[in-house]
Amino acid sequence: MQVTIKDVAKLAKVAPSTVSRVIADSPKISDATKEKVYKAMKDLSYQPNAIARSLANKSTKTLGLILPSTDENLFNNPFFIQAMKGISVYTQKKDYYIMYTHSNNEENALNIMKNYIHSKWVDGIILLTASENDKCIDYLKEVNHPFVVIGRPENAQNTLWVDNDNFQAMYSVVNHLIKKGHTDISFIGGPHHFNVTKDRLDGYKRALEMHGIVIDERMILEAKDFSEPCGYEAMQDLLALKIPTAVVTTDDLIAFGALRAIKELTDKKISVVGFNNTPLADYQTPPLSSVDINAEKLGYYAAKLLVNKLENVENILNHYIVETKLIERESTK
């Protein structure tokens, strides 16, 4: 039996006219009411007819980009700038515009996203991170709004996403260090709820296991965020427990902090490897070896996936894996 607007209205406990206005994304309907109607539509597997969809889906040729950082911290992490450059290159080629804003936390990002969608400002949204139990991804799926993620989502099958093979990238780094004679290798990752941290930690552990090296959980530390001060603090904690011969980190900023702690707190030579190959890596003391993740390509392919979906390109891929390369400098020699 075909589900009608009346069925949705009954389940949501609103008038049928309210359902029609929600489908058309009327600004006169409150967010709370919209949420009730969206949930009823999802529970009943209701699909609006073509006329209703056309009212709700007038193209703006604009993509929304939510940066998981304050404006003060944005330029400290070049990853975001490089990814934005790649996004800009592709969107300009396709005559799309970018509307971006900053978010301090997940709740803030969710509110921004709802404003984007309910105000019909953007056709699709680009997320720059993926985490476990990601509320932003869950919401975008719930309301069936086009989006793409830079990072591996938990449910990757039904999501557009772009990422590196973070497991293999870290596995290769640790394997390289072991072949150079290192056996006491520590891991300093970003916050554990980010999928990129989990994937790189898995690669670290597997490399040790493959070489028969017992994993010492004391050698695995978590920086509170992807920043130099947090990298310094984590390295300080590590040196109070044990002095490794090498440290792998999940971000160059964390690695910068680790290098500073090593320089200030010990006279031992400790090899350090970062991720992102930021321009400042070459100017550290000693210069920092780092994995180039091709952040610009990540942004480029993310925009390509999303625009292809918006323009109904047939037989599109749902993800891209972008290659990585270890740029070895003095810090691992």
Buried (B, 14 or more C-beta within 10 A) or exposed (E): EEBEBEBBBBBBEBEBEBBBBBBBBBEEBEEEBBBBBBBBBBEBEBEBEEEBEEBEBEEBEBBBBBBBBEEEBBEBBBBBBBBBBBBBBBBEEBEBEBBBBBBEEBEBBBEBBBBBBBEBEBBBBBBBBBBEEBEBBEBBBEBEBBBBBBBBBEEBEEBBBBBBBBBBBBBBBBBBBBEEEBBBBBBBBBBEBBBBBBBBBBBBBBBBEEEEBEEBEEBBBBBEBBBBBBBBBBBBBBBEEEBBBBBBBBBBBBBBBBBBBBEEBEEEEBBBBBBBBBEBBEEBEBBBBBBBBBBBBBBBBBBBBBBBBBEEEEEEEEBBBBEBEBBBBEBBE
